[in-house]
């Protein structure tokens, strides 16, 4: 049995306590530095808590760490210790910059309000982790469910068990990795059931 992960609170970089960071600066050069700082903070925070998606307000939607309550995590765009928070207009700019930098993407382009995927790990990196796991455990050509690729329980462990990197991965992100990387590489197939839902995945 694995021990539940004990997670201490994320230590924000010092710049997170710098009041001007929270207000959009008129000077373009300084503003670009601001946006890069926010990019780094968001990516570090999300990687620390293994968060794979955020709302457009910067609130975590999914974490791979089952032992944490994401509703209790420290807020990204709000620092109570200095009584500062990012307003909606600037928040939109930060999110758009993150997307433009290819470090985030809308979960559904037609429904932006569903939030964004955060790419502290790229789709390619995710795809390679999946492919390596399937290859190393001799499961190529085996039909696996999305559940088996993200939720194998400790008492069901086969083939050495699911790597920690894949445990509790958001299924919508997993599907995106399969469709946009593994299938395009000719390394995977999706099998649909009679309801035209994904019934299984075959890594080839």
N, C-alpha and C positions, 0 to 999 in steps of 0.2 A: 504493500500500500504506500502511495506517495503521501508525503506530508502536505497539508494545505499550505499554500504560499502565504507567508506573512509579509504584508506590504506596509512599509512605513510611508509617511506622507512625502510626496514629491517636493524636492527643494527647488523652487523657482530660481533661475539665475538672478543675479543682483539687479539687472536692468529692470526686472519686474516691479521693483520698488521705486523706480525713477518716474516721478509724476508726469513729465512731458511725454512719456511713451504712450499715455492714454488719450492724447489729443492729437488729431491729425495736423501735422506741421505744414505750413504753407510752402516752405522751401522744398523744391523737388528732390534735391540731393539728400536732405535730412529725412524727408518722407520715405525715400527708398530705403534708407538705413533702418528707419522705424519698421517698415514692412518686413525687411529681412530679419530683424530682431523678433518680430511676432511669428514669422515662419518657424524660426528655430525654437522658440518657446513652445509653440503648439506641437511640433514634431517630437521634441524631447518629452513633453508631458504625456502625449499619446503613446509613445513607445514605452515609457516607464510604467504606465497603467495598462499597457496592451490594448489600447482603445483603437478600434478600427473605423469608427464612424462618429460624427458629431452632428448636432443640429446646426442650423445657420447662425444660431446665437452662441455657438461654441460649447454647448452642453453635451457631454458624452452620451452616446446612444448604445454602444456595444463595447464590452471589454471581454477579453479572453480569460481574465482572472475571475473565476467564479466566487472567490471568497470576499470580493469587495463589493460594496454597495455604491454603484456609480452616482446615485443621487446625493451621496455625502462627500463626494470629492471636492477639493478646492476649486473655485471658479477660475477659469482662464482669463476672462476679460474684466475681472473685478478684483480689486485689491483693497480689502477693508482696512488694512493697517495704515494705508496712506489716504484712505477715503477717495479712491479714484476708480472710475470704470469707463470702458470704451462705449461711445454712443453708437446708435444703430448704423448711421452713415459710414463711420470709420470701420465698424465691424464688417460691413459689406465689402469695403475696400480690401480689408485684410483677407477675408475669405476668397475674394476674387483673385487676389495676388497669389494666394496659396494654390488655387486651381491653375492659374497662368504659369506658375512655377512647376506644374506637373506633380505637385506633392499632395494634391487632393483632386477629387472629381465628384460631380453630382451623382448620388445614388441612382437617380432617374432624371435624365436631362429634361424630360417633359414635365416632371413634378419636382422642381428645385426644393420645395418646402420639405421634402423627405430628408434633406440633409446631404452630407458629403462623406465619401470614403476618405480616410487619411492614409497617405502612403509613406509612413516611416519605413516601410518595406515595400518595394515595388512589386507590381503584378508578376514581373519576371522572376523576382526572388521568391515570391510565394509559390509560383509554379514549379520552380526548381526544387523547393523543399518537398512539395507533394510528389513530384516525379522520382526524386531520390529515395523517399520513404517507400514508395511502391516498388521501385527497382530493387532496393536493398532487402526487402522482405519477400521477394519472389511472388508478388501479387499482380504482375503485369498480365493483362488479359482477363483478370477477374472483375466481375461486376460488383461494385461497391456502392452502398447508399451514401448520401450526403452525411447521414448520421454517423456512419462508420468512419468517415474521413474527418470528423470533427468531435465526436462525443464518445469514443470507445471507453467504457468504464474499466476501472482497474481489475475487477473480477472477470472481465471478458477479454483480457489482453491476449491477443494472438500475435505471432510473429514479432514478439518483443514490444508490442504496444505502440500506440500512437505517439509520435514525437510531441514534446511539450509545445513546440512552435505551432502545431496544428490544433491543439486542444481548444475547444470552445470557439473556434473561428466562426465568425458570422457567416451563415450559409449563403447570404446574398453576395458576399465578397468572394466566397469559394466559387460560386457559379460564375462570377465575373472573371476570376483567374482562369477557370477551365475554358470558358468561351473565348476570352480575348487573348489568351496566351497558349495554353496547352493544345487546344483544338487547332489553332492557327499553325502551331509547330508540328501538327500531325501526331501529337503524343496522347490524345484523349478523344473519347467519344462520349456523347450524352445519350442515354437511352430514355425515351419518353414512354409513359404508361398510357392506358386507354383514355385518361382524362387530359392528355397532352401536358402532363406535369412530369418533372424530371424523376424518373424511377431509379436511375442508377448512373454510375460513371464507370467507364472502362479506360484505364490507362494502358496504352499500348507501346 
